[in-house]
Amino acid sequence: MPDHPVPLMDSPEVIEPPDVGMSHTVGQMILEQEEGGFESEEDTVANFTVTSFSVPSACEEASNGSESVTELLGAEGPSDSAMPRSLENFNLGKVLGEGTFGKVFLAEYKDTKQLCAIKTLKKERIIAKNDIKSVFKEKRILQKVTSAEHPFLVSLYATFQSENHLFFVMEYLPGGDLCHLLEHQGAFEESKAMFYTACIVLGLEELHRNNIVHRDLKLENLMVDVHGYLKIVDFGLSKDGFRYGDRSKTRCGTNCYMAPEIIDEMAYSRAVDWWALGVVLYVMIMFQFPFDAEDDMELFESIRNDKPALTEELSEEAQCLILRLLEKNPCHRLGYSEAGAEEVKAHEFFEDIDWEEFLERELMPPFKPDVSGLTESTRQSECQAWGLMPPAEAISPEAQELFEGFDYSAE
């Protein structure tokens, strides 16, 4: 039987939140396997990597003075008053991540001192790449996800624009991503892997219930919130209006997480998300990818034909779950049926999970991030100009009309 995840966790480990950069070891291994990722023009969008260089050893939990953690981070969603639609209402802090189209900043809403993450996109690059449709699609999906108020999906607080940039004001998740955690802690014990996998299962359940397939589930898109729970982020490659039984042939995702049917350009279902979950679970426990190769062609052949190597140290339940999720034939894959997540939740690996209790977030997480001193980097006026340089040529009024209707604020 697998370890009991909650009773064995007397108190969560507290780790400082990550800084900017790409972690080494596991992070480098992941980078090397992901460099060949591809996507179709239909789904091209600004994706960002938020990872870390190094992490100190566990430290004392911070009290944050008179500001509660929830007030500081807005962990339960946006404040009562709607977020503003101007960058002038925020203090920008350190860069959390970078992508082709812009950067992600830690930010503080001046009126309430609430921390958030602001993703900036350069209009000129979006226009040049003909990505306007994709940006609006991501915004639409984030609005739908936010309206669900689900505890394992990231929230969108607001979107607004300036003459040269688009801005997504997002929930800030100070614990970093799973890549960051693995780089710091090494392979997870089954109890810890079970905890995080349960978070992902519940998040995917809500996405699929809302007819959304993620299509880019990976370590970097799974981030830890202020309370230590995992949330699914980055819906740049997601597809909405995707019901049970629907199919797509769009090639998109990250190579080492791709299901065989995507690689073979077959019509695929939302079962591709369950395959990606199997890869994530394998990496958490084994500290390596289930399919490895020197180049993309060899990697794809391995995904098509090889059985992932498992050690006898793993429980039978963990081995069974991994193999059921990494089933080559999607019709036989765990989660493929209309029952979807219910089928996955019923697996013996999760026998000790009380799903209702888990959904209410009443369990002790494996660790909590240290959020002390987060506001310091947002109160430096010189930070506000970082990465927000104007384009070489002004954007025409006709081009500006393409972004009409982008502004939004959560109720």
C-alpha positions as CSV (number, residue, x, y, z in Angstrom):
1,M,0.0,0.0,0.0
2,P,1.2,3.6,-0.6
3,D,2.2,5.8,2.3
4,H,-0.5,7.8,4.0
5,P,0.1,11.4,2.7
6,V,-1.5,13.5,5.4
7,P,-1.1,11.7,8.8
8,L,2.7,11.4,8.3
9,M,3.1,15.2,7.7
10,D,3.4,16.6,11.2
11,S,4.2,20.1,9.9
12,P,5.0,21.5,6.5
13,E,8.5,22.4,5.4
14,V,9.0,26.1,4.8
15,I,11.1,27.1,1.8
16,E,11.9,30.5,0.5
17,P,10.2,31.4,-2.8
18,P,12.3,31.1,-6.0
19,D,14.2,33.9,-7.6
20,V,14.7,34.3,-11.4
21,G,16.5,32.0,-13.7
22,M,16.6,28.3,-14.7
23,S,17.5,25.7,-12.1
24,H,20.3,23.3,-12.9
25,T,20.2,19.4,-12.6
26,V,16.5,18.6,-13.1
27,G,15.8,22.0,-14.6
28,Q,18.6,21.5,-17.1
29,M,17.5,18.0,-17.9
30,I,14.0,19.3,-18.5
31,L,15.3,22.2,-20.7
32,E,17.3,19.8,-22.8
33,Q,14.3,17.6,-23.5
34,E,11.9,20.5,-24.1
35,E,13.9,22.5,-26.6
36,G,12.3,20.7,-29.5
37,G,8.7,21.5,-28.5
38,F,6.3,22.5,-31.3
39,E,2.9,23.9,-31.8
40,S,0.7,24.8,-34.8
41,E,0.0,28.4,-35.8
42,E,-3.6,27.9,-34.4
43,D,-2.2,27.5,-30.9
44,T,0.9,29.7,-30.9
45,V,0.8,31.9,-27.8
46,A,3.1,33.6,-25.3
47,N,4.4,31.0,-22.9
48,F,6.6,31.8,-20.0
49,T,9.0,29.9,-17.8
50,V,9.1,30.7,-14.1
51,T,11.8,28.7,-12.5
52,S,14.7,29.2,-10.1
53,F,18.5,29.1,-9.7
54,S,19.0,27.8,-6.2
55,V,17.0,27.5,-3.0
56,P,18.3,27.8,0.6
57,S,17.7,25.1,3.0
58,A,14.4,25.1,5.0
59,C,13.9,28.3,7.0
60,E,11.6,29.7,9.6
61,E,8.1,30.6,8.6
62,A,7.5,34.3,8.4
63,S,4.8,36.2,10.2
64,N,4.6,39.2,7.7
65,G,3.9,41.6,10.5
66,S,0.4,43.1,10.5
67,E,-0.4,41.9,7.0
68,S,-1.9,38.4,6.8
69,V,-0.7,36.0,4.2
70,T,-4.2,36.1,2.5
71,E,-4.3,39.9,2.4
72,L,-0.7,40.0,1.1
73,L,-1.2,37.5,-1.7
74,G,-4.9,37.6,-2.4
75,A,-4.8,33.9,-2.0
76,E,-8.6,33.6,-1.9
77,G,-9.1,35.6,-5.1
78,P,-9.3,39.2,-6.0
79,S,-10.2,41.9,-3.5
80,D,-13.7,43.2,-3.1
81,S,-12.9,46.2,-5.3
82,A,-12.2,45.4,-8.9
83,M,-8.6,45.6,-10.0
84,P,-7.6,48.8,-11.9
85,R,-6.9,48.9,-15.6
86,S,-3.6,50.8,-15.5
87,L,0.0,49.9,-14.8
88,E,0.2,53.2,-12.7
89,N,-1.8,51.5,-10.0
90,F,0.9,48.9,-9.4
91,N,4.4,48.8,-8.1
92,L,6.5,46.4,-10.2
93,G,9.1,44.2,-8.5
94,K,11.4,41.5,-9.7
95,V,11.1,39.6,-12.9
96,L,9.5,36.2,-12.3
97,G,9.8,34.8,-15.8
98,E,10.5,35.6,-19.4
99,G,9.1,34.6,-22.8
100,T,9.3,35.5,-26.4
101,F,6.5,38.1,-26.1
102,G,7.4,39.7,-22.8
103,K,8.0,39.2,-19.1
104,V,6.2,38.3,-15.9
105,F,6.7,40.7,-12.9
106,L,5.9,40.4,-9.2
107,A,3.7,43.4,-8.5
108,E,1.9,45.1,-5.7
109,Y,-1.5,46.8,-6.1
110,K,-0.9,50.1,-4.4
111,D,-4.3,50.6,-2.9
112,T,-4.6,47.3,-1.0
113,K,-0.9,46.2,-1.0
114,Q,-2.1,42.9,-2.5
115,L,0.7,41.0,-4.4
116,C,0.1,39.6,-7.8
117,A,1.9,38.5,-10.9
118,I,1.6,40.7,-14.0
119,K,2.4,39.1,-17.4
120,T,3.3,41.7,-20.0
121,L,3.0,41.0,-23.7
122,K,4.4,43.2,-26.5
123,K,1.7,44.2,-29.0
124,E,4.2,44.5,-31.8
125,R,5.3,40.9,-31.5
126,I,1.8,39.6,-31.1
127,I,0.8,41.4,-34.3
128,A,3.9,40.3,-36.2
129,K,3.3,36.6,-35.2
130,N,-0.5,36.9,-36.0
131,D,-1.2,35.8,-32.4
132,I,-4.1,38.1,-31.5
133,K,-6.6,35.3,-31.7
134,S,-4.5,33.1,-29.4
135,V,-4.1,35.9,-26.8
136,F,-7.9,36.5,-26.7
137,K,-8.4,32.7,-26.4
138,E,-6.1,32.5,-23.4
139,K,-7.9,35.4,-21.8
140,R,-11.3,33.8,-22.4
141,I,-10.1,30.5,-20.9
142,L,-8.6,32.3,-17.9
143,Q,-11.9,34.1,-17.3
144,K,-13.8,30.8,-17.4
145,V,-11.3,29.2,-15.1
146,T,-11.4,32.1,-12.6
147,S,-15.2,32.2,-12.6
148,A,-15.1,28.6,-11.4
149,E,-13.2,29.7,-8.3
150,H,-11.5,26.3,-8.1
151,P,-8.8,25.8,-5.5
152,F,-6.4,24.1,-7.8
153,L,-6.6,26.5,-10.8
154,V,-4.8,29.8,-11.0
155,S,-7.0,33.0,-10.9
156,L,-7.0,35.9,-13.3
157,Y,-7.7,39.3,-11.6
158,A,-7.7,41.7,-14.5
159,T,-6.5,42.4,-18.0
160,F,-5.7,45.9,-19.4
161,Q,-3.5,47.5,-22.0
162,S,-1.3,50.4,-22.8
163,E,-0.3,51.8,-26.1
164,N,2.4,49.2,-26.6
165,H,1.7,46.3,-24.2
166,L,-1.0,43.9,-22.9
167,F,-1.2,43.0,-19.2
168,F,-2.6,39.9,-17.5
169,V,-2.9,40.5,-13.7
170,M,-2.7,37.0,-12.2
171,E,-2.7,35.3,-8.8
172,Y,0.9,35.2,-7.5
173,L,2.0,31.7,-6.5
174,P,5.1,32.1,-4.3
175,G,6.1,28.5,-3.9
176,G,7.5,28.2,-7.5
177,D,6.8,25.2,-9.8
178,L,7.4,21.5,-9.4
179,C,10.7,21.7,-11.3
180,H,11.9,24.1,-8.6
181,L,10.8,21.7,-5.9
182,L,12.4,18.7,-7.5
183,E,15.6,20.6,-8.0
184,H,15.7,21.5,-4.3
185,Q,14.4,18.2,-2.8
186,G,15.2,15.4,-5.2
187,A,12.8,12.6,-5.9
188,F,9.6,12.7,-3.9
189,E,8.4,10.0,-1.5
190,E,5.1,8.5,-2.6
191,S,3.2,10.3,0.0
192,K,4.3,13.7,-1.3
193,A,3.8,12.7,-4.9
194,M,0.3,11.5,-4.0
195,F,-0.5,14.9,-2.5
196,Y,0.6,16.9,-5.5
197,T,-1.0,14.4,-8.0
198,A,-4.3,14.7,-6.2
199,C,-4.2,18.5,-6.6
200,I,-3.6,18.0,-10.4
201,V,-6.4,15.4,-10.7
202,L,-8.9,17.8,-9.1
203,G,-7.7,20.7,-11.3
204,L,-8.0,18.6,-14.5
205,E,-11.4,17.4,-13.4
206,E,-12.6,21.0,-13.2
207,L,-11.0,21.9,-16.6
208,H,-12.6,18.9,-18.3
209,R,-15.9,19.6,-16.6
210,N,-15.8,23.1,-18.2
211,N,-14.9,21.5,-21.6
212,I,-11.2,22.7,-21.5
213,V,-8.3,20.4,-22.4
214,H,-5.0,21.8,-21.1
215,R,-2.6,20.2,-23.7
216,D,0.6,21.5,-21.9
217,L,0.6,19.9,-18.5
218,K,4.2,19.8,-17.2
219,L,6.3,20.6,-14.2
220,E,6.7,24.2,-15.0
221,N,2.9,24.7,-15.3
222,L,2.2,23.3,-11.9
223,M,2.9,25.9,-9.1
224,V,2.6,26.0,-5.4
225,D,0.4,28.6,-3.8
226,V,1.0,30.4,-0.5
227,H,-0.7,27.6,1.5
228,G,1.4,24.9,-0.1
229,Y,-1.2,23.5,-2.5
230,L,-0.5,23.0,-6.2
231,K,-2.3,24.9,-8.9
232,I,-2.4,24.4,-12.7
233,V,-1.3,27.5,-14.6
234,D,-0.6,28.6,-18.2
235,F,-3.5,28.0,-20.6
236,G,-1.7,29.3,-23.7
237,L,-2.1,26.0,-25.5
238,S,-5.4,25.0,-24.0
239,K,-8.6,24.5,-26.1
240,D,-12.0,25.3,-24.8
241,G,-15.4,24.1,-26.1
242,F,-13.7,20.6,-26.1
243,R,-16.3,18.1,-24.8
244,Y,-16.0,14.4,-24.1
245,G,-15.9,12.7,-27.4
246,D,-14.4,15.7,-29.3
247,R,-11.2,15.3,-31.2
248,S,-8.4,17.6,-32.3
249,K,-5.4,17.1,-34.6
250,T,-3.5,20.3,-33.6
251,R,0.1,19.4,-32.9
252,C,1.0,21.3,-29.7
253,G,2.7,20.8,-26.4
254,T,6.1,19.9,-25.0
255,N,8.0,17.0,-26.5
256,C,8.7,14.8,-23.4
257,Y,5.1,15.2,-22.2
258,M,3.4,14.4,-25.5
259,A,1.1,11.5,-25.8
260,P,1.8,9.0,-28.7
261,E,-1.4,10.1,-30.5
262,I,-0.2,13.7,-30.7
263,I,3.2,12.6,-32.0
264,D,1.5,10.4,-34.7
265,E,-0.8,13.3,-35.7
266,M,-3.9,11.3,-34.9
267,A,-7.1,12.8,-33.7
268,Y,-6.8,13.0,-30.0
269,S,-9.1,13.5,-27.0
270,R,-8.7,15.0,-23.6
271,A,-6.9,11.8,-22.6
272,V,-3.7,13.5,-23.6
273,D,-3.9,15.4,-20.2
274,W,-4.0,12.1,-18.3
275,W,-0.9,10.9,-20.3
276,A,0.9,14.1,-19.3
277,L,-0.1,13.5,-15.6
278,G,1.5,10.1,-15.9
279,V,4.8,11.8,-17.0
280,V,4.6,14.3,-14.2
281,L,4.0,11.6,-11.6
282,Y,6.9,9.5,-13.0
283,V,9.3,12.4,-12.8
284,M,8.2,13.2,-9.2
285,I,8.9,9.7,-8.0
286,M,11.8,8.6,-10.3
287,F,13.6,11.9,-10.7
288,Q,13.9,11.3,-14.5
289,F,11.7,11.2,-17.5
290,P,10.0,7.9,-18.4
291,F,11.2,8.3,-22.0
292,D,14.7,9.6,-22.8
293,A,16.8,9.9,-25.9
294,E,19.6,11.8,-27.6
295,D,17.3,13.7,-30.0
296,D,13.6,14.3,-30.8
297,M,13.3,11.4,-33.2
298,E,14.6,8.9,-30.7
299,L,12.4,10.4,-28.0
300,F,9.3,10.0,-30.1
301,E,10.2,6.4,-30.9
302,S,10.7,5.8,-27.2
303,I,7.3,7.3,-26.4
304,R,5.7,5.2,-29.1
305,N,7.3,1.8,-28.2
306,D,9.1,1.7,-24.8
307,K,7.6,0.7,-21.5
308,P,8.7,3.1,-18.7
309,A,11.3,1.5,-16.3
310,L,10.0,1.1,-12.7
311,T,11.8,0.0,-9.6
312,E,10.7,-2.6,-7.1
313,E,10.9,0.1,-4.4
314,L,7.7,1.6,-5.7
315,S,4.4,0.3,-4.3
316,E,2.3,-1.9,-6.7
317,E,-0.3,0.9,-6.6
318,A,2.1,3.5,-7.8
319,Q,3.5,1.3,-10.5
320,C,0.0,0.4,-11.7
321,L,-1.2,4.0,-11.8
322,I,1.9,5.2,-13.8
323,L,1.4,2.3,-16.3
324,R,-2.4,3.0,-16.6
325,L,-1.8,6.7,-17.3
326,L,1.1,6.0,-19.7
327,E,-1.0,3.5,-21.7
328,K,-0.1,3.9,-25.4
329,N,-3.6,3.3,-26.6
330,P,-5.7,6.3,-25.5
331,C,-8.9,4.2,-25.5
332,H,-7.4,2.0,-22.7
333,R,-5.8,4.9,-20.8
334,L,-7.0,5.6,-17.3
335,G,-9.3,8.7,-17.5
336,Y,-10.3,8.1,-21.1
337,S,-13.9,7.2,-20.4
338,E,-16.7,9.7,-19.9
339,A,-16.2,9.2,-16.1
340,G,-12.8,10.9,-16.6
341,A,-11.3,12.1,-13.3
342,E,-13.7,9.9,-11.3
343,E,-12.0,6.9,-12.9
344,V,-8.6,8.2,-11.9
345,K,-9.7,9.1,-8.4
346,A,-11.0,5.6,-7.8
347,H,-7.5,4.1,-8.4
348,E,-6.0,2.2,-5.5
349,F,-3.1,4.6,-5.3
350,F,-5.5,7.2,-3.9
351,E,-7.2,4.8,-1.5
352,D,-6.3,7.0,1.5
353,I,-7.4,10.3,0.0
354,D,-10.7,11.8,1.2
355,W,-11.5,13.8,-2.0
356,E,-14.1,16.0,-0.4
357,E,-11.7,16.9,2.4
358,F,-8.9,17.5,-0.1
359,L,-11.1,19.8,-2.2
360,E,-11.8,21.8,0.9
361,R,-8.0,22.1,1.4
362,E,-8.2,20.8,4.9
363,L,-5.1,18.6,4.8
364,M,-1.5,19.5,5.7
365,P,0.6,20.2,2.6
366,P,4.2,18.9,2.3
367,F,5.7,22.4,2.6
368,K,4.7,26.1,2.7
369,P,6.6,28.9,1.0
370,D,8.2,31.6,3.1
371,V,6.6,34.9,1.9
372,S,8.6,37.3,4.1
373,G,10.1,40.3,2.4
374,L,8.2,39.8,-0.9
375,T,6.9,43.4,-0.9
376,E,10.4,44.9,-0.7
377,S,11.2,44.4,-4.4
378,T,7.9,46.0,-5.5
379,R,8.6,49.3,-3.8
380,Q,11.5,50.4,-5.9
381,S,10.5,53.0,-8.4
382,E,13.3,52.1,-10.8
383,C,11.7,48.7,-11.3
384,Q,8.7,50.1,-13.2
385,A,10.7,50.6,-16.4
386,W,12.1,47.0,-16.6
387,G,11.4,45.4,-19.9
388,L,8.7,47.8,-21.0
389,M,10.6,49.6,-23.8
390,P,8.5,51.1,-26.6
391,P,8.6,49.5,-30.0
392,A,10.8,50.8,-32.8
393,E,7.7,52.0,-34.7
394,A,4.5,53.3,-33.2
395,I,1.5,50.9,-33.5
396,S,-1.0,52.3,-35.9
397,P,-4.6,53.1,-34.9
398,E,-5.8,50.4,-37.1
399,A,-3.7,47.8,-35.4
400,Q,-4.8,49.1,-32.0
401,E,-8.4,48.3,-32.9
402,L,-7.4,44.6,-33.0
403,F,-7.1,44.7,-29.2
404,E,-10.5,46.2,-28.6
405,G,-12.4,44.3,-25.9
406,F,-9.2,43.0,-24.2
407,D,-9.7,44.9,-20.9
408,Y,-11.4,42.9,-18.1
409,S,-11.7,42.9,-14.3
410,A,-13.0,40.1,-12.2
411,E,-16.0,40.9,-10.0
